[in-house]
Amino acid sequence: MNRFRLAFIEIRAELAVFAIASLLVIYLAAVGIYIFENPAQPQIFRSVFDGIWWAVATLTTVGYGDVYPITMGGKVFTFLVLAVGLGVVAVPSALLASALSRTRTQE
């Protein structure tokens, strides 16, 4: 547990920057899906805030299936968001693994 604590202390600035960037990506994804899908599905994508649910589910690669694009532009945009979503999981994992390795070496 101490090693995890030291690793998180070591990467806290990087994690904070990544968290802020992730929030920005969620917002941009919500705006993007709203632009593509609101004309085709106004009852589902009523506002950008409705798009936030879709963005979080898509970026975290959960994809509940309750809200999904039906237009070609929305589907292509979803593919791009899914590709970014893989980085949302991979980047913090890599940061933590690297910090744990450095912490182990220091001990």
Backbone as CSV, one residue per row, in Angstrom:
resi,resn,N_x,N_y,N_z,CA_x,CA_y,CA_z,C_x,C_y,C_z
1,MET,0.835,-1.195,0.000,0.000,0.000,0.000,0.878,1.256,0.000
2,ASN,1.985,1.183,0.697,2.883,2.329,0.738,3.451,2.611,-0.653
3,ARG,3.757,1.561,-1.386,4.284,1.734,-2.742,3.242,2.420,-3.639
4,PHE,1.983,2.032,-3.522,0.926,2.691,-4.286,0.804,4.161,-3.893
5,ARG,0.869,4.430,-2.608,0.771,5.813,-2.132,1.895,6.650,-2.709
6,LEU,3.125,6.136,-2.646,4.266,6.875,-3.187,4.156,7.061,-4.700
7,ALA,3.661,6.037,-5.386,3.503,6.132,-6.837,2.468,7.200,-7.193
8,PHE,1.345,7.226,-6.477,0.323,8.239,-6.758,0.833,9.643,-6.441
9,ILE,1.621,9.771,-5.391,2.207,11.079,-5.074,3.130,11.524,-6.198
10,GLU,3.884,10.579,-6.743,4.828,10.900,-7.811,4.135,11.368,-9.091
11,ILE,2.975,10.820,-9.397,2.312,11.147,-10.670,1.063,12.010,-10.493
12,ARG,0.872,12.599,-9.336,-0.365,13.349,-9.100,-0.539,14.516,-10.063
13,ALA,0.536,15.191,-10.436,0.405,16.313,-11.380,-0.024,15.805,-12.755
14,GLU,0.580,14.712,-13.207,0.212,14.143,-14.508,-1.231,13.663,-14.501
15,LEU,-1.657,13.050,-13.400,-3.038,12.583,-13.302,-4.022,13.748,-13.301
16,ALA,-3.652,14.837,-12.656,-4.527,16.017,-12.630,-4.677,16.596,-14.035
17,VAL,-3.580,16.716,-14.751,-3.643,17.227,-16.129,-4.462,16.283,-16.997
18,PHE,-4.268,14.973,-16.818,-5.018,13.999,-17.600,-6.511,14.054,-17.271
19,ALA,-6.854,14.259,-16.015,-8.260,14.358,-15.618,-8.920,15.574,-16.259
20,ILE,-8.227,16.687,-16.267,-8.766,17.897,-16.898,-8.925,17.675,-18.402
21,ALA,-7.931,17.061,-19.020,-8.017,16.767,-20.454,-9.169,15.800,-20.738
22,SER,-9.386,14.836,-19.866,-10.484,13.881,-20.051,-11.836,14.578,-19.969
23,LEU,-11.989,15.496,-19.040,-13.241,16.259,-18.943,-13.481,17.082,-20.207
24,LEU,-12.417,17.652,-20.745,-12.534,18.418,-21.986,-12.942,17.503,-23.146
25,VAL,-12.343,16.327,-23.210,-12.684,15.373,-24.275,-14.135,14.921,-24.134
26,ILE,-14.596,14.692,-22.914,-15.997,14.300,-22.701,-16.930,15.400,-23.210
27,TYR,-16.619,16.627,-22.898,-17.459,17.731,-23.355,-17.446,17.846,-24.876
28,LEU,-16.262,17.767,-25.482,-16.177,17.865,-26.941,-16.897,16.700,-27.625
29,ALA,-16.802,15.504,-27.034,-17.524,14.352,-27.589,-19.024,14.564,-27.477
30,ALA,-19.478,15.122,-26.375,-20.913,15.385,-26.196,-21.408,16.407,-27.215
31,VAL,-20.632,17.452,-27.444,-21.006,18.456,-28.445,-21.016,17.823,-29.833
32,GLY,-20.001,17.026,-30.133,-19.910,16.387,-31.442,-21.082,15.463,-31.721
33,ILE,-21.418,14.611,-30.779,-22.529,13.687,-31.017,-23.852,14.446,-31.097
34,TYR,-23.976,15.519,-30.346,-25.187,16.344,-30.437,-25.328,16.932,-31.845
35,ILE,-24.240,17.430,-32.382,-24.274,18.023,-33.725,-24.656,16.976,-34.767
36,PHE,-24.091,15.772,-34.654,-24.374,14.732,-35.644,-25.759,14.104,-35.475
37,GLU,-26.181,13.884,-34.242,-27.357,13.061,-34.011,-28.631,13.821,-33.655
38,ASN,-28.548,15.045,-33.213,-29.760,15.776,-32.843,-30.764,15.890,-33.979
39,PRO,-30.342,16.190,-35.209,-31.341,16.260,-36.287,-32.048,14.925,-36.543
40,ALA,-31.344,13.806,-36.360,-31.936,12.492,-36.634,-32.664,11.907,-35.427
41,GLN,-32.191,12.254,-34.214,-32.777,11.706,-32.986,-33.005,12.816,-31.960
42,PRO,-33.873,13.773,-32.253,-34.057,14.896,-31.325,-34.646,14.485,-29.979
43,GLN,-35.343,13.361,-29.917,-35.907,12.919,-28.645,-34.844,12.291,-27.741
44,ILE,-33.748,11.801,-28.299,-32.686,11.175,-27.510,-31.573,12.174,-27.214
45,PHE,-31.112,12.898,-28.220,-30.051,13.893,-28.048,-30.679,15.282,-28.039
46,ARG,-31.408,15.573,-26.949,-32.122,16.842,-26.824,-31.179,18.013,-26.586
47,SER,-30.054,17.751,-25.912,-29.104,18.814,-25.602,-27.709,18.211,-25.487
48,VAL,-26.738,19.072,-25.332,-25.362,18.610,-25.132,-25.270,17.801,-23.841
49,PHE,-26.057,18.153,-22.855,-26.011,17.424,-21.590,-26.501,15.988,-21.755
50,ASP,-27.440,15.760,-22.669,-27.829,14.383,-22.982,-26.683,13.650,-23.670
51,GLY,-25.897,14.376,-24.437,-24.738,13.786,-25.097,-23.632,13.404,-24.126
52,ILE,-23.614,14.025,-22.946,-22.574,13.698,-21.955,-22.715,12.247,-21.502
53,TRP,-23.939,11.777,-21.303,-24.141,10.373,-20.916,-23.542,9.452,-21.977
54,TRP,-23.847,9.739,-23.235,-23.306,8.940,-24.330,-21.788,9.014,-24.339
55,ALA,-21.242,10.218,-24.151,-19.791,10.407,-24.201,-19.082,9.622,-23.103
56,VAL,-19.610,9.652,-21.901,-18.986,8.916,-20.795,-19.054,7.412,-21.057
57,ALA,-20.211,6.924,-21.480,-20.357,5.487,-21.758,-19.455,5.054,-22.908
58,THR,-19.275,5.914,-23.891,-18.461,5.565,-25.052,-16.978,5.684,-24.748
59,LEU,-16.560,6.764,-24.097,-15.140,6.953,-23.796,-14.614,5.914,-22.817
60,THR,-15.443,5.457,-21.929,-14.997,4.423,-20.992,-15.153,3.034,-21.591
61,THR,-15.563,2.973,-22.839,-15.770,1.749,-23.620,-16.787,0.806,-22.983
62,VAL,-17.692,1.342,-22.162,-18.754,0.528,-21.576,-19.831,0.282,-22.618
63,GLY,-20.296,1.356,-23.260,-21.282,1.252,-24.324,-22.534,0.498,-23.933
64,TYR,-23.348,1.064,-23.078,-24.552,0.391,-22.591,-25.522,0.020,-23.704
65,GLY,-25.540,0.771,-24.794,-26.442,0.467,-25.890,-27.792,1.144,-25.793
66,ASP,-28.002,1.927,-24.734,-29.282,2.619,-24.604,-29.349,3.855,-25.494
67,VAL,-28.209,4.451,-25.784,-28.122,5.625,-26.644,-26.996,5.356,-27.644
68,TYR,-27.321,5.394,-28.926,-26.305,5.109,-29.936,-26.629,5.882,-31.209
69,PRO,-25.608,6.131,-32.016,-25.828,6.917,-33.232,-26.487,6.081,-34.329
70,ILE,-27.261,6.769,-35.175,-27.881,6.088,-36.313,-27.444,6.702,-37.643
71,THR,-26.849,7.893,-37.606,-26.386,8.525,-38.836,-24.973,8.070,-39.157
72,MET,-24.583,8.154,-40.417,-23.229,7.771,-40.813,-22.200,8.667,-40.133
73,GLY,-22.459,9.972,-40.091,-21.533,10.888,-39.420,-21.398,10.561,-37.943
74,GLY,-22.512,10.236,-37.298,-22.473,9.867,-35.884,-21.718,8.581,-35.646
75,LYS,-21.848,7.622,-36.566,-21.130,6.354,-36.423,-19.624,6.538,-36.600
76,VAL,-19.226,7.341,-37.577,-17.800,7.618,-37.779,-17.250,8.378,-36.579
77,PHE,-18.002,9.352,-36.103,-17.574,10.112,-34.928,-17.434,9.189,-33.715
78,THR,-18.364,8.252,-33.575,-18.299,7.295,-32.467,-17.043,6.447,-32.553
79,PHE,-16.671,6.024,-33.748,-15.437,5.259,-33.919,-14.239,6.060,-33.425
80,LEU,-14.182,7.340,-33.789,-13.065,8.182,-33.348,-13.060,8.345,-31.830
81,VAL,-14.234,8.528,-31.257,-14.331,8.680,-29.801,-13.921,7.384,-29.111
82,LEU,-14.306,6.241,-29.663,-13.887,4.954,-29.088,-12.377,4.789,-29.126
83,ALA,-11.748,5.223,-30.203,-10.288,5.143,-30.301,-9.633,6.006,-29.224
84,VAL,-10.186,7.187,-28.995,-9.676,8.051,-27.928,-9.946,7.411,-26.567
85,GLY,-11.088,6.737,-26.445,-11.452,6.082,-25.189,-10.449,5.024,-24.757
86,LEU,-9.831,4.358,-25.705,-8.794,3.389,-25.351,-7.631,4.083,-24.651
87,GLY,-7.309,5.297,-25.086,-6.251,6.067,-24.431,-6.648,6.531,-23.044
88,VAL,-7.946,6.760,-22.844,-8.426,7.185,-21.528,-8.129,6.106,-20.483
89,VAL,-8.158,4.861,-20.901,-7.842,3.763,-19.994,-6.342,3.506,-19.956
90,ALA,-5.685,3.585,-21.107,-4.281,3.200,-21.209,-3.321,4.195,-20.561
91,VAL,-3.571,5.479,-20.721,-2.617,6.482,-20.230,-2.464,6.445,-18.713
92,PRO,-3.544,6.495,-17.924,-3.335,6.437,-16.474,-2.734,5.103,-16.028
93,SER,-3.092,4.026,-16.704,-2.525,2.719,-16.360,-1.019,2.716,-16.585
94,ALA,-0.585,3.273,-17.706,0.843,3.338,-17.996,1.565,4.251,-17.018
95,LEU,0.947,5.375,-16.687,1.562,6.278,-15.703,1.753,5.580,-14.363
96,LEU,0.727,4.877,-13.906,0.815,4.193,-12.621,1.831,3.067,-12.669
97,ALA,1.839,2.283,-13.731,2.799,1.179,-13.843,4.229,1.698,-13.843
98,SER,4.470,2.769,-14.553,5.805,3.363,-14.592,6.213,3.893,-13.221
99,ALA,5.275,4.568,-12.551,5.577,5.106,-11.217,5.809,3.981,-10.216
100,LEU,5.046,2.905,-10.306,5.261,1.763,-9.402,6.624,1.131,-9.643
101,SER,7.031,1.056,-10.894,8.346,0.505,-11.216,9.461,1.375,-10.646
102,ARG,9.337,2.692,-10.805,10.349,3.605,-10.245,10.376,3.525,-8.717
103,THR,9.189,3.446,-8.105,9.116,3.361,-6.656,9.766,2.075,-6.158
104,ARG,9.537,0.979,-6.849,10.149,-0.290,-6.471,11.671,-0.199,-6.585
105,THR,12.165,0.419,-7.638,13.612,0.568,-7.822,14.214,1.426,-6.716
106,GLN,13.511,2.463,-6.308,14.009,3.342,-5.257,14.063,2.648,-3.902
107,GLU,13.119,1.725,-3.675,13.099,1.010,-2.393,14.261,0.050,-2.345
